[in-house]
């Protein structure tokens, strides 16, 4: 840590920052916090025998999942994603197929690698399930309850990525600058205590699109929720066009205290494993940076990119005393 040469910024929001914070807080407070279980997840539960049926989710679970996805995308300056019935059906086939084979909590769940097709699932449905499970998958022990939003947030924060602690592939797919639609599926294991959640978000039509944004960061620029930055949450920067092969030095400056910190464990994975469409994907930890609500921070990524953001609490309401006159 050392003092920065940057000018000190007050721990108050500018009028434009306050407008954005209030807009995001308003959106957040509208999000549903219903807790789901076997009793209220389905309209129709899956049938793991002949005639096989993947089940139908409660419409509210799907709409809430999409509301959280699009809230996070808007935080990062990305357009909202659509939700189509066909994508949901395919995602549900993926989740139900994982549930039917009681898939283990490992990377082989993606694409159902190494699993034999149950005789009651058709080859066509199995092929669709293999494709759908190439997207985001979340595993939840059903001894714990969760809202639809908590599942989406877990994937966004990517603190439990089975590909390793430095991989932020789930986040990159959620925050893809090319993505335009997403399907939602979920099913409880046939013979285990696991809830399999699938975000069907890998589509050929999206992969071929031009990105809606050149650079996407987490935390995003301007204003960002304090609650999303836990001690275990890695930060990231995704570049749609620029393919960098080196590992840059990254510095984080608290512009409110004028203290600078160096980011730690910087990883450059180039193109992510998932089809998010980014040419370069960086992830790092904020090191010894002290994160304080209302403070403003600058992130400088080598000579590649620099931006700033101010923290806010999404679970509170901004007061007039917190705004500069």
C-alpha positions in Angstrom: 0.0 0.0 0.0 1.2 3.5 -0.7 -0.3 7.0 -1.2 -1.5 7.7 -4.7 -1.0 10.9 -6.7 -4.7 10.8 -7.6 -7.0 13.6 -6.2 -9.0 12.7 -3.2 -12.8 12.2 -3.8 -15.3 12.8 -1.1 -17.3 9.9 0.4 -20.5 11.3 -1.1 -22.3 10.5 -4.3 -22.5 13.0 -7.1 -26.0 13.7 -8.4 -25.5 11.5 -11.4 -24.1 8.7 -9.2 -27.1 9.1 -6.8 -29.5 8.8 -9.7 -27.9 5.5 -10.8 -27.8 4.2 -7.3 -31.4 4.9 -6.6 -32.4 3.3 -9.9 -30.5 0.1 -9.0 -31.7 0.0 -5.5 -35.3 0.3 -6.8 -34.7 -2.6 -9.1 -33.1 -4.7 -6.4 -36.0 -4.1 -3.9 -38.4 -5.4 -6.6 -36.6 -8.7 -6.9 -38.4 -11.7 -5.4 -36.9 -13.5 -2.4 -39.2 -16.5 -2.4 -37.4 -19.6 -1.1 -37.9 -22.7 -3.2 -38.1 -26.4 -2.3 -39.6 -29.6 -3.8 -42.9 -28.3 -2.6 -43.0 -25.1 -4.7 -40.4 -25.4 -7.5 -42.5 -27.3 -10.0 -45.8 -26.9 -11.8 -45.3 -30.5 -12.8 -42.4 -32.6 -11.2 -40.2 -34.7 -13.5 -41.1 -38.3 -14.2 -38.0 -40.5 -14.1 -39.5 -43.5 -15.9 -41.6 -44.2 -18.9 -43.1 -41.9 -20.2 -40.2 -39.6 -19.3 -41.0 -36.0 -18.6 -38.5 -33.4 -17.5 -41.0 -31.5 -15.5 -42.3 -27.9 -15.6 -40.9 -25.2 -13.4 -43.1 -22.6 -11.7 -43.2 -19.6 -14.0 -42.2 -17.3 -11.1 -39.0 -19.2 -10.5 -38.0 -18.7 -14.2 -39.0 -15.0 -14.3 -37.2 -14.3 -11.0 -34.0 -16.0 -12.3 -34.1 -13.9 -15.4 -34.8 -10.7 -13.4 -31.6 -11.3 -11.4 -29.6 -12.1 -14.5 -30.8 -8.9 -16.2 -30.3 -6.8 -13.0 -26.7 -7.9 -12.9 -26.3 -7.3 -16.7 -27.6 -3.8 -16.3 -25.2 -3.1 -13.5 -22.4 -3.9 -16.0 -23.9 -1.8 -18.8 -25.1 -4.8 -20.8 -28.4 -5.2 -22.6 -31.1 -7.5 -21.1 -31.5 -11.1 -22.3 -34.7 -12.6 -23.6 -36.2 -15.8 -22.2 -37.8 -18.1 -24.7 -40.0 -21.2 -24.0 -37.7 -23.4 -26.2 -34.6 -22.4 -24.3 -36.4 -23.1 -21.0 -37.6 -26.5 -22.2 -34.0 -27.5 -23.3 -32.6 -26.2 -20.0 -35.1 -28.3 -18.1 -34.2 -31.4 -20.2 -30.6 -30.7 -19.1 -31.4 -30.3 -15.4 -33.7 -33.4 -15.4 -31.1 -35.5 -17.2 -28.5 -34.5 -14.6 -31.0 -35.4 -11.9 -31.9 -38.7 -13.6 -28.3 -39.9 -13.4 -27.6 -38.3 -10.0 -24.7 -36.5 -11.6 -21.6 -36.1 -9.4 -20.5 -32.6 -8.5 -17.7 -32.3 -10.9 -16.9 -30.9 -14.4 -18.2 -34.0 -16.2 -21.7 -32.7 -15.5 -21.1 -30.3 -18.4 -22.2 -32.1 -21.5 -23.1 -35.2 -19.3 -19.6 -36.5 -20.1 -19.2 -40.2 -19.3 -22.9 -40.7 -18.3 -25.0 -43.4 -19.9 -28.4 -42.4 -21.2 -31.2 -43.9 -19.1 -33.3 -46.1 -21.2 -36.5 -44.0 -20.6 -34.8 -40.8 -22.1 -34.9 -40.7 -25.9 -31.7 -40.1 -27.8 -33.1 -36.8 -29.1 -33.8 -35.6 -25.6 -30.4 -36.8 -24.4 -28.6 -34.9 -27.2 -30.5 -31.7 -26.3 -29.6 -32.2 -22.6 -25.9 -32.7 -23.5 -26.0 -29.3 -25.3 -27.9 -27.5 -22.7 -25.6 -28.5 -19.9 -22.6 -26.9 -21.7 -24.0 -23.6 -20.1 -23.9 -22.7 -16.4 -24.6 -25.4 -13.9 -25.2 -24.9 -10.1 -25.2 -27.7 -7.6 -27.1 -27.1 -4.3 -27.4 -29.5 -1.4 -31.1 -29.6 -0.7 -30.4 -29.6 3.1 -30.0 -25.8 2.4 -32.8 -23.6 1.1 -32.2 -20.9 -1.5 -34.0 -18.3 -3.6 -33.7 -18.2 -7.4 -31.6 -15.1 -7.0 -29.1 -16.8 -4.7 -28.4 -19.4 -7.3 -27.8 -16.7 -10.0 -25.7 -14.7 -7.6 -23.6 -17.7 -6.7 -22.8 -18.2 -10.4 -22.1 -14.5 -10.8 -19.6 -14.3 -7.9 -18.1 -17.6 -9.1 -16.6 -18.5 -5.7 -17.4 -22.2 -6.1 -16.2 -22.8 -9.6 -15.2 -26.5 -10.1 -12.7 -25.5 -12.8 -10.6 -23.9 -10.0 -10.7 -20.8 -7.8 -9.3 -18.5 -10.5 -11.9 -19.4 -13.2 -14.7 -17.0 -13.7 -16.4 -18.7 -16.6 -19.9 -18.7 -15.1 -19.7 -15.0 -14.6 -18.3 -14.5 -18.1 -21.3 -16.3 -19.6 -23.8 -14.4 -17.5 -22.1 -11.1 -18.5 -21.5 -12.1 -22.1 -21.5 -9.1 -24.4 -22.8 -11.3 -27.2 -25.6 -13.1 -25.4 -29.2 -12.2 -26.2 -31.2 -15.1 -24.6 -31.0 -17.5 -21.8 -33.0 -20.6 -20.7 -33.6 -21.7 -17.1 -34.0 -25.2 -15.8 -33.9 -26.9 -12.4 -34.5 -30.4 -11.0 -33.9 -32.3 -7.8 -31.8 -35.5 -8.0 -33.7 -38.7 -8.5 -31.9 -40.4 -5.7 -29.8 -37.8 -4.0 -30.1 -34.4 -2.1 -28.8 -32.2 -4.9 -30.7 -29.5 -6.8 -29.3 -29.2 -10.3 -29.8 -25.7 -11.8 -29.0 -25.0 -15.5 -28.6 -21.7 -17.3 -28.9 -22.7 -20.9 -26.9 -19.8 -22.5 -24.6 -21.2 -25.2 -26.1 -20.6 -28.6 -24.6 -20.5 -32.1 -26.6 -17.4 -33.1 -25.1 -15.5 -30.1 -21.6 -16.7 -30.6 -21.6 -15.2 -34.2 -22.9 -11.8 -33.0 -20.9 -8.6 -32.7 -20.4 -7.8 -28.9 -22.6 -5.1 -27.5 -19.7 -3.8 -25.4 -15.9 -4.0 -25.9 -14.9 -4.3 -22.2 -16.9 -5.6 -19.3 -15.6 -5.4 -15.8 -16.6 -6.8 -12.4 -16.9 -4.5 -10.4 -18.4 -2.5 -13.2 -17.6 1.2 -13.7 -19.6 4.2 -12.2 -21.5 2.5 -9.2 -21.4 -1.0 -7.9 -23.1 -3.0 -5.0 -20.9 -3.4 -1.9 -22.8 -6.7 -1.2 -21.4 -8.5 -4.3 -17.8 -8.1 -3.3 -17.2 -10.8 -0.6 -13.7 -11.7 0.6 -13.7 -14.7 -1.7 -15.0 -13.0 -4.8 -12.5 -12.5 -7.6 -12.6 -9.4 -9.7 -12.5 -9.7 -13.5 -12.1 -7.8 -16.8 -13.2 -9.2 -20.1 -12.0 -7.9 -23.5 -14.2 -8.6 -26.5 -11.7 -7.6 -29.2 -8.2 -7.3 -27.6 -6.3 -10.5 -27.2 -3.5 -9.9 -24.7 -1.0 -12.7 -24.0 0.8 -11.1 -21.0 -0.2 -10.7 -17.4 -0.5 -7.0 -16.4 0.2 -5.4 -13.1 -3.1 -4.2 -11.7 -3.5 -1.4 -9.1 -6.6 -0.4 -7.1 -6.6 3.1 -5.7 -9.1 4.2 -3.0 -9.7 7.7 -4.3 -11.4 8.6 -1.1 -8.4 7.9 1.1 -5.8 8.3 -1.6 -4.3 4.9 -0.8 -3.2 2.5 -3.6 -3.0 -1.3 -3.4 -1.7 -3.9 -5.8 -4.1 -6.6 -7.0 -3.0 -10.2 -6.3 -3.1 -13.5 -8.1 -3.7 -12.0 -11.5 -4.7 -14.6 -14.1 -5.0 -14.2 -17.9 -6.9 -17.1 -19.3 -7.3 -15.6 -22.7 -10.5 -17.0 -24.2 -12.7 -18.6 -21.5 -13.8 -22.2 -21.8 -17.4 -21.2 -22.1 -18.7 -19.5 -25.2 -18.9 -16.0 -23.8 -17.2 -14.5 -26.8 -14.3 -12.7 -25.0 -10.9 -12.6 -26.5 -9.1 -12.1 -23.2 -10.4 -12.8 -19.7 -8.6 -11.5 -16.6 -9.3 -12.3 -13.0 -7.6 -11.2 -9.8 -8.1 -10.5 -6.1 -8.2 -7.0 -4.7 -5.3 -7.9 -2.4 -5.2 -5.8 0.8 -7.7 -3.2 -0.6 -10.1 -2.1 2.1 -13.6 -2.0 0.6 -15.7 0.7 2.3 -19.3 1.6 1.3 -19.5 5.1 -0.4 -15.8 5.1 -1.3 -14.7 5.6 -4.8 -12.1 3.3 -6.4 -9.9 3.4 -9.5 -8.8 0.1 -11.2 -5.7 0.4 -13.5 -5.0 -2.6 -15.6 -1.5 -2.2 -16.9 -1.6 0.1 -19.9 -4.7 -1.7 -21.2 -7.6 -0.1 -19.4 -8.5 2.2 -16.4 -11.8 2.9 -14.8 -13.5 4.0 -11.6 -16.5 3.0 -9.5 -18.2 4.0 -6.3 -19.7 1.4 -3.9 -23.3 1.5 -2.7 -25.5 -0.8 -0.6 -28.3 -2.3 -2.7 -30.1 -3.4 0.5 -30.6 0.1 1.8 -32.0 3.4 0.5 -29.8 6.4 -0.4 -30.4 9.5 1.8 -29.9 13.1 0.9 -27.1 13.4 3.4 -25.0 11.0 1.2 -25.3 13.2 -1.9 -23.0 16.1 -2.7 -24.7 19.5 -3.0 
